[in-house]
Every structure is written in structure tokens, then in C-alpha cells.
Amino acid sequence: MPRLSWIAAAGVLAFLGLAGGAHAAAPQFKPTACAGDYKGVDLKVQCGNLIVDETRGDPKSRRISVAIAIVKASAPKPGLPPVVYLHGGPGGSALAGLPRMLKSKAAREYVAVDQDWIFIDQRGGGQSSPNLDCPGTNLTDAGPPSQKDADGVVACLKAFQAKGVNLSRYNAVEVAKDVQDLRQVLKLPMIDLFGGSYGTRIEAAIQTHAAQGVRAVVQDSPWPPEADWTVGGPAMVSTSIDIVMAKCALVAECAQRYPDLKAKLAVVAERWLAGPQTINGKTYTADDLGGYLMDASYFTAGVLPRDLWKIIQGDVSPVQEFVESRDYYSEGQFMTHLCKEEIPFEARADVAKGTEKDPVARLMVASMQRIHDVCAAIDVGPISKAEQAPVKTAIPTLFLAAEIDPGCPPELTRAASKGYEGSQVVIVTNATHGVSRSSPCVRKMIRGFFQDPTKAVDRSCLPAADEAMVFMYAG
């Protein structure tokens, strides 16, 4: 799930300008200059805005803008459709980090080689307008880290409502319809989809509600509609950390440097749960430690034993770095999605279930319950049980899951894939969230799958299931 932040003011002003214009029901695509530093990018990038109704079917609807960047293939292969890239979060951005991605050697192994790739900042975030960002608040996948943050997000969303924003129209189903509108205005007979993290939840909505013209789908770190975000969420984080600590115990140097990690971490967690910790003049809470643990096991498992040992020894610099960088979501967009398609199907009281004997899991309970509190305070319109239904589709789909993933664990992928006729499931040993980011083998699979989604992907380059994990000790 991407970590990016935005300045809300520009988006709100642009949004108000759109709202004052003449209403036109048909979607439009308006080319624009690309925002961002594309110096050094040797691919052709064309940018624009998809202009659509905020509320489809309402003759009084205001118009909103969805930011688009089209990256032309370096060696286009005839017959291959463009790939639509769907970012994670919810509340992330595709365009903010696009110049950096296109300069990356890893991304160039599969992005915009044989096919054009189309990047979308989903409605409500990034360079799209409005941007439902809430400056001054913090939010992570574990939820608002304090009551102040939760109250700030509620006040922010109510302020957007007062400006006329229809919060019921910022969710996966509406993004799915935006993708179809884009396909039509660009006159694309077929498209492929690539989604990462919560972007796979958008893919599920497309495959369920708006599948026209979709040829093939890749889901990197899948999050299926039927999964529970907060109920069982603390345990998923704890399990991921347990996996890493168990792998450390199997590597001689790691085990010697960091003995008995699990028991020692449990003692630290209990101490933080007992009350705020003031260290070197700064005060930290259990929410801070829990959010850090979730974030670290998402992306930095290779240094997690080292950093856990630091915390056990009283050096909380890893937590401090995390606390100082928590503004990476468009908080309003994050919450409109969760309050529409996740939280209505979960019970606040159930968040704590199963955590009684697991202090690491308990670190996440309060912040995840605050997600429920925010959703209880805002109106996102009618809720449909269809949004929690497992996907049933025959569109060729490649699932790519990481062995270590506190948000999208592989067991969710295995269960969800049963509804995808002819799907392929790849679980990558020792990998963490966002497997295409770190695995050359997976990147090769993605490109090969899009070239011919009827063929089995080549798994010969994958690490063995018992391959030892590589850990870093310096720093």
C-alpha cells in the first residue's frame, strides 16, 4: 500500500472550479501537462484528466477529475492491449511516484515494455480532484493512531460533505465505473489490469461490476472482498512477525545476535500496553509500536529482527522514524472505501477477539477499533452485501502473494482464488507485501502472463519453500 501524501488545498480549489462548470453527463478525456519530474525518463508519457460525474445518473451532479498518465511501450507488441495500473491504499497514489518508478531498473523489466501502461489516481486522491486529504491527521493500515486523529478525520470528512462532496461516491464500485469510462473515451476495445494491495480490491469490483473488455488480470498481494480488515487484523500482524522471528531462529547468525526474540518482544509489548513510554524526552504509545510493527512487517522484514532487538534494548529509533512519516494516505479516501465496503461487515467488539494471550496483537486493537468509530460518525450511503461477496469470474487471473504479509496473507489468496476459473496462484517464499517490487522472477511472470494469459507461468526461478531468509544486521 503506497506511502504518499498530498497537499489538499490545490485539489479542493481545482475541485470547486470543476463544480462551477457546465454539467455534461458524458465522460471526457482532457490532455494536460504531466505533473512531476520526468527528467531522465526515456519513455513517452502522456497525461490527462478523465472528467466524469461524481454521482452517475444525477442530472445535478458536479463533475470531478480523475488524473491519468499513459506510458507508451518501448517495444510495443501488436495485439496486446494496454495495462491499467490500480494503486493500493485505499488512499494511495499512482502518479506521485510514477517518475521514480519509470527510472527504476526493476520496473522497466515489465512496465511499458510490450504494452502501454495506464496509471490512474483513483477518484478522491493523488492528483485527482477533489483530493479527500485531511491535513494534520495521521492514519495507517492499523487505523488512526490516536483519538485526536480519529476526531480529525471525522471533522475533515464532514467538512467535505458541507462543501457538497458526495462521500457515497468514493469507493471501489465507482472506481470500477471510472475505469470503464476511461476505456470508452480512449476507445480501447480491450484492457489488462494490474493491481497492487488494495488495487486488487478495485480489480475485484471491476471483475464483478464492470468487466467489459477486460482480457487478463494480475493481482499483486491480493485483498479479496470477503476478507475482514479489522477482525483478525491484529492476529495477522502478529503472525507475520512470528514468521520472521522463526526464520531468524533458523539462521545461525541471526539466532545468535537476537536470541529469544519472541518472548522478549512480548515483554516489551506488555510494557507499552500498560501505558505510554517516555524515551529520550519523547512519549510513545502502544498504537505507535503496533503501527510500526505492521508497517515494518509489510516492507522491511529483512531488517525486522535487527530493529526489534533495538527496541528491546531501549533504542526506539525505528518507531520514531515510523511516527514521523505516517502521513502517506489521503485519509478521507481511505475511510470512504473502508466505511462502504469493509467495516459494515465487521463488528467493533470482535476486533479484540483472539488477542487476549497475544500482547503483540493487542497493540493494534485500539487503533483498528477507531476505524469503526470513524465509520459510525460519517454517512457513506447505502451498504450492499454484494461488496463482501467472493468474486466469480472466468477472466484469466494471476495471483501473486507474499509468504510474509500482515495485511494480505497468502491464505486469503488461496481461498479467494477458488472463485476465479482457471486462475494461477503463486506464493513467493520469504517475500513481503508487493512481490513484484522485490522479485525479478515475479516480474518475468507478469510480463509472460500478459503476453499469453492462457499459458502456465514459469515458476522455475522461484525460491524453494525451505530457502533460508536473508537478514541484514548493520545499521
C-alpha positions in Angstrom: 0.0 0.0 0.0 1.7 3.1 -1.2 3.1 5.7 1.2 2.4 9.1 -0.3 0.9 12.3 0.9 -0.7 15.2 -0.9 -1.5 18.9 -0.4 -5.3 19.1 -0.2 -5.7 22.8 -0.8 -4.9 22.7 -4.5 -7.2 19.8 -5.1 -10.1 21.4 -3.3 -9.7 24.6 -5.3 -9.5 22.7 -8.6 -12.5 20.7 -7.5 -14.5 23.8 -6.8 -13.6 25.1 -10.2 -14.9 22.0 -11.8 -18.1 22.1 -9.7 -18.9 25.6 -11.1 -18.7 24.5 -14.7 -21.4 23.4 -17.0 -22.7 19.9 -16.4 -22.2 17.3 -19.1 -23.2 13.7 -18.5 -20.8 12.1 -20.9 -17.2 11.3 -19.7 -14.5 13.3 -21.3 -10.7 13.0 -21.5 -8.7 16.2 -21.5 -5.0 16.1 -22.1 -2.8 18.0 -19.7 0.9 18.6 -18.9 2.3 15.9 -16.6 2.9 16.9 -13.0 6.1 15.7 -11.6 9.8 15.4 -12.5 10.0 13.2 -15.6 13.6 14.3 -16.5 15.6 11.1 -17.1 12.5 9.1 -18.1 13.2 7.7 -21.6 9.6 6.6 -22.2 6.9 8.7 -23.7 4.3 9.8 -21.1 1.0 11.4 -21.9 -1.1 12.9 -19.1 -4.7 14.0 -18.9 -7.8 14.1 -16.8 -10.9 11.9 -17.1 -13.8 14.2 -16.4 -16.9 12.3 -15.0 -20.0 12.9 -12.9 -19.4 12.5 -9.2 -22.8 10.9 -9.0 -23.7 9.0 -12.1 -27.3 9.3 -13.2 -27.9 12.5 -11.3 -28.6 15.4 -13.7 -27.4 17.8 -11.0 -24.1 16.1 -10.3 -21.0 18.0 -10.1 -18.0 17.0 -12.3 -14.9 15.6 -10.9 -11.4 14.9 -12.3 -9.5 11.6 -12.3 -5.8 12.1 -13.1 -4.3 9.8 -15.8 -0.8 9.1 -17.1 -0.4 6.9 -20.2 3.1 5.4 -20.6 3.8 4.3 -24.1 5.5 0.9 -24.6 9.2 0.9 -25.6 8.7 -2.1 -27.9 5.0 -2.5 -28.5 3.8 -5.9 -29.5 0.9 -5.9 -31.9 -2.3 -7.3 -30.5 -1.6 -6.7 -26.8 -4.0 -4.3 -25.1 -2.8 -1.6 -22.6 -2.4 -2.4 -18.9 -4.4 -0.3 -16.4 -2.5 0.1 -13.2 -4.6 0.3 -10.0 -2.8 1.6 -6.9 -3.2 0.5 -3.3 -4.3 2.0 -0.1 -7.0 2.9 -0.3 -5.9 6.4 -0.3 -2.6 6.0 -2.2 -1.5 7.4 -5.5 -0.1 6.0 -8.7 1.1 9.3 -10.3 3.0 10.8 -7.4 5.7 8.0 -7.6 5.4 7.3 -11.3 8.6 9.2 -12.4 10.6 7.4 -9.9 9.1 4.0 -10.9 9.9 4.7 -14.6 13.5 5.3 -13.7 13.7 2.1 -11.8 15.5 -0.8 -13.4 13.2 -3.3 -11.7 10.0 -1.6 -13.0 11.4 -1.4 -16.5 11.6 -5.2 -16.6 7.9 -5.4 -17.1 6.2 -1.9 -17.1 5.6 -0.5 -20.6 7.7 -2.9 -22.5 5.3 -4.8 -24.8 2.2 -2.9 -23.8 1.2 0.7 -22.9 0.5 1.1 -19.2 -2.2 3.5 -18.0 -1.8 4.8 -14.4 -4.8 6.2 -12.6 -5.1 8.3 -9.4 -8.4 6.9 -8.2 -11.1 9.4 -7.5 -10.7 11.2 -4.3 -6.9 11.1 -4.0 -3.5 11.8 -5.6 -3.6 14.3 -8.4 -7.3 13.8 -8.9 -9.8 16.4 -7.8 -11.2 16.6 -5.2 -8.5 15.0 -3.1 -10.1 13.9 0.2 -6.9 14.5 2.1 -7.1 15.5 5.8 -4.0 17.6 6.7 -2.9 17.5 10.3 -4.2 13.9 10.8 -2.3 10.6 10.8 -3.6 7.3 9.5 -2.1 3.9 8.8 -3.4 0.5 7.8 -3.8 -0.2 11.5 -6.1 2.9 11.8 -5.9 6.3 13.4 -3.1 6.2 15.9 -4.9 8.4 18.4 -8.4 9.7 19.3 -7.3 13.1 18.1 -6.5 11.6 14.7 -9.9 9.8 14.6 -11.7 13.0 15.5 -9.7 15.0 12.9 -10.6 12.6 10.1 -14.3 12.8 11.1 -14.3 16.6 11.1 -12.4 16.6 7.8 -15.0 14.3 6.1 -17.9 16.3 7.4 -16.2 19.5 6.1 -16.0 17.9 2.6 -19.7 17.0 2.9 -20.5 20.6 3.8 -18.8 21.6 0.6 -21.1 19.3 -1.4 -18.9 16.3 -1.8 -21.0 13.1 -2.0 -19.0 10.7 0.1 -21.0 7.8 -1.1 -19.3 8.0 -4.5 -15.7 7.4 -3.5 -15.4 3.6 -3.4 -14.4 0.6 -5.4 -17.6 0.3 -7.4 -17.3 3.9 -8.6 -13.6 3.5 -9.4 -14.6 0.4 -11.5 -17.0 2.5 -13.5 -14.3 5.2 -13.9 -12.1 2.5 -15.5 -14.8 1.6 -17.9 -15.5 5.3 -18.8 -11.8 5.7 -19.4 -11.7 2.6 -21.7 -14.6 4.0 -23.7 -13.3 7.6 -24.1 -9.9 6.3 -25.1 -11.6 3.9 -27.5 -9.8 0.8 -26.1 -11.5 -2.5 -27.2 -9.6 -4.5 -24.5 -7.6 -3.8 -21.4 -5.5 -5.8 -19.0 -5.4 -4.9 -15.3 -2.5 -4.8 -12.8 -3.4 -4.1 -9.2 -1.3 -4.0 -6.1 -2.6 -4.4 -2.5 -5.9 -2.6 -2.2 -5.7 -2.1 -6.0 -6.6 -5.8 -6.2 -9.8 -4.9 -4.3 -10.6 -2.5 -7.2 -9.9 -5.3 -9.7 -12.4 -7.4 -7.9 -15.0 -4.7 -8.2 -14.2 -4.4 -11.9 -14.5 -8.1 -12.4 -17.8 -8.2 -10.5 -19.5 -5.0 -11.7 -17.8 -3.7 -14.8 -15.8 -6.5 -16.6 -16.5 -5.4 -20.2 -13.3 -5.5 -22.3 -11.1 -7.0 -19.5 -8.8 -9.6 -21.1 -6.4 -10.6 -18.2 -5.7 -9.6 -14.6 -2.7 -9.7 -12.3 -3.2 -9.3 -8.6 -0.1 -8.5 -6.6 -0.6 -9.0 -2.8 -4.4 -9.7 -3.2 -7.0 -8.3 -0.8 -10.3 -10.1 -1.6 -13.7 -8.5 -0.9 -14.7 -11.2 1.6 -11.7 -10.6 3.9 -12.1 -8.8 7.2 -9.9 -5.7 7.7 -10.1 -5.3 11.4 -11.5 -8.5 12.8 -8.5 -10.8 12.8 -6.3 -8.0 11.6 -4.2 -7.8 14.8 -3.6 -11.5 14.7 -2.4 -11.3 11.0 0.2 -8.8 12.0 1.4 -10.9 14.9 1.6 -14.0 12.7 3.7 -12.2 10.1 6.1 -11.1 12.8 6.2 -14.7 14.2 7.1 -16.0 10.8 10.1 -13.6 10.5 11.3 -14.4 14.0 11.0 -18.1 13.3 13.1 -17.7 10.1 15.6 -15.7 12.1 15.9 -18.6 14.6 16.9 -20.9 11.7 19.8 -18.7 10.5 22.8 -19.1 12.8 24.0 -15.5 12.8 20.5 -14.1 13.3 19.7 -16.5 16.1 23.0 -15.7 17.8 22.6 -12.0 17.6 18.9 -11.9 18.6 18.2 -14.8 20.9 14.6 -15.5 22.2 13.1 -12.6 20.2 9.5 -13.7 20.6 9.5 -13.8 24.4 11.5 -10.6 24.7 9.2 -8.7 22.2 6.1 -9.9 24.2 7.6 -8.4 27.4 8.1 -5.0 25.6 4.6 -5.1 24.2 3.1 -5.7 27.6 5.0 -2.8 29.0 3.8 -0.4 26.2 0.3 -1.7 26.6 0.4 -0.8 30.3 0.9 2.9 29.5 2.8 5.5 27.3 6.5 5.2 27.3 8.7 8.3 27.5 12.1 7.7 26.0 14.8 10.4 25.4 12.2 13.0 26.1 9.6 11.8 23.7 6.4 9.9 24.6 5.2 6.9 22.6 2.0 4.8 22.9 1.1 1.2 22.2 -0.6 2.5 19.0 2.8 3.8 17.8 4.5 0.5 18.4 1.7 -1.5 16.9 1.6 0.7 13.8 5.3 0.4 13.4 5.2 -3.4 13.7 2.5 -3.7 11.0 4.4 -1.3 8.7 7.8 -3.0 9.2 6.5 -6.5 8.5 4.9 -5.2 5.3 8.1 -3.9 3.8 11.3 -4.4 5.8 11.2 -8.0 7.1 14.9 -8.4 6.3 15.9 -5.9 9.0 13.0 -6.6 11.3 15.0 -8.8 13.8 17.7 -6.1 14.0 15.2 -3.3 14.7 13.1 -5.4 17.1 16.3 -6.0 19.1 17.0 -2.3 19.1 13.5 -1.7 20.6 14.0 -4.5 23.1 17.3 -2.8 24.2 15.6 0.6 24.6 16.5 2.2 21.2 13.2 3.2 19.8 14.6 5.0 16.7 12.7 2.6 14.3 9.4 3.6 16.0 10.4 7.2 15.9 11.1 7.1 12.2 7.7 5.5 11.6 5.9 8.0 13.8 7.4 10.9 11.8 6.3 9.5 8.5 2.7 8.5 9.0 1.1 11.0 6.6 1.2 8.8 3.5 -2.6 8.3 2.8 -5.4 10.5 1.6 -7.2 9.9 4.8 -10.7 10.7 3.6 -10.4 8.5 0.5 -9.1 5.7 2.8 -12.1 6.0 5.1 -14.8 6.3 2.4 -13.7 3.0 0.9 -13.5 1.2 4.3 -16.7 2.6 5.6 -18.6 1.5 2.4 -17.0 -1.9 1.6 -15.2 -3.3 4.6 -16.3 -2.1 8.1 -20.1 -2.6 7.7 -19.5 -6.3 7.6 -17.4 -6.4 10.8 -18.2 -5.8 14.5 -16.1 -3.4 16.6 -16.1 -5.7 19.6 -14.8 -8.6 17.5 -11.5 -6.7 16.8 -10.2 -7.8 20.2 -11.2 -11.5 19.9 -8.3 -13.9 19.9 -5.8 -11.3 21.2 -6.2 -11.9 24.9 -3.0 -14.0 25.1 -1.1 -12.2 22.4 0.3 -8.9 23.5 1.7 -8.1 20.1 -1.7 -8.5 18.5 -3.3 -6.3 21.3 -1.1 -3.4 20.3 -3.3 -3.0 17.1 -6.7 -3.4 18.7 -7.4 0.2 19.8 -6.4 1.8 16.6 -8.4 -0.7 14.5 -11.4 -0.1 16.6 -11.1 3.7 15.9 -11.7 2.8 12.2 -15.1 1.6 13.3 -15.7 4.8 15.3 -14.9 7.0 12.3 -17.2 5.0 10.1 -20.0 5.2 12.7 -19.7 9.0 12.5 -20.0 9.6 8.8 -22.6 8.8 6.1 -21.3 6.9 3.0 -24.8 5.9 1.8 -26.5 2.6 1.5 -24.4 -0.6 2.1 -24.7 -3.6 -0.2 -23.8 -7.1 0.9 -22.6 -7.7 -2.7 -19.4 -5.8 -1.7 -18.4 -8.7 0.6 -19.3 -11.5 -1.8 -16.5 -13.6 -3.2 -15.7 -13.0 -6.9 -16.8 -15.4 -9.5 -15.1 -14.9 -12.9 -13.6 -16.7 -15.8 -11.3 -13.8 -16.7 -7.7 -15.2 -16.6 -6.2 -14.1 -13.3 -2.7 -14.4 -11.9 -2.4 -14.2 -8.1 0.9 -13.2 -6.6 1.1 -13.4 -2.8 3.9 -13.0 -0.4 4.7 -15.5 2.3 5.1 -12.7 4.8 2.3 -10.2 4.6 0.4 -8.8 7.7 -2.3 -7.2 5.5 -2.8 -9.6 2.7 -1.6 -13.1 3.9 -1.4 -15.9 1.4 -4.2 -17.9 3.0 -6.6 -15.2 1.8 -5.3 -15.6 -1.7 -5.7 -19.4 -1.7 -9.3 -19.1 -0.5 -10.3 -16.3 -2.9 -8.8 -17.9 -6.0 -11.4 -20.7 -5.9 -13.9 -18.4 -7.5 -11.6 -17.4 -10.3 -11.9 -20.1 -13.0 -8.6 -21.2 -14.3 -6.6 -18.8 -12.1 -3.0 -19.3 -11.2 -1.7 -18.8 -7.7 1.9 -18.1 -6.9 3.1 -17.8 -3.2 6.6 -16.4 -3.0 8.8 -17.7 -0.2 10.5 -15.0 2.0 8.8 -12.3 0.1 6.9 -9.4 1.7 4.0 -7.2 0.6 4.3 -6.1 -3.1 6.1 -9.1 -4.5 6.7 -7.5 -8.0 8.8 -4.8 -6.3 11.4 -7.3 -5.0 11.3 -10.4 -7.2 12.8 -10.5 -10.7 11.2 -13.9 -11.1 7.7 -12.4 -10.4 8.4 -9.5 -12.8 9.2 -12.0 -15.5 6.0 -13.9 -14.7 3.9 -10.8 -15.0 5.2 -9.9 -18.5 4.9 -13.5 -19.7 1.3 -13.8 -18.3 0.2 -10.6 -20.1 1.8 -11.9 -23.3 -0.3 -15.1 -23.1 -2.7 -15.5 -20.1 -3.7 -19.0 -21.2 -0.2 -20.4 -20.5 1.1 -21.5 -17.1 3.6 -19.1 -15.8 7.2 -20.2 -15.4 7.8 -20.9 -11.7 11.3 -22.4 -12.1 13.0 -19.2 -10.9 11.1 -19.0 -7.6 13.0 -19.7 -4.3 12.4 -23.1 -2.8 9.8 -23.3 0.0 12.6 -24.0 2.6 15.1 -21.4 1.3 16.7 -19.5 4.2 15.8 -15.9 4.6 18.5 -13.3 4.2 18.8 -10.8 7.1 20.7 -7.5 7.4 22.5 -6.7 10.6 24.3 -3.4 10.0 22.6 0.0 10.6 
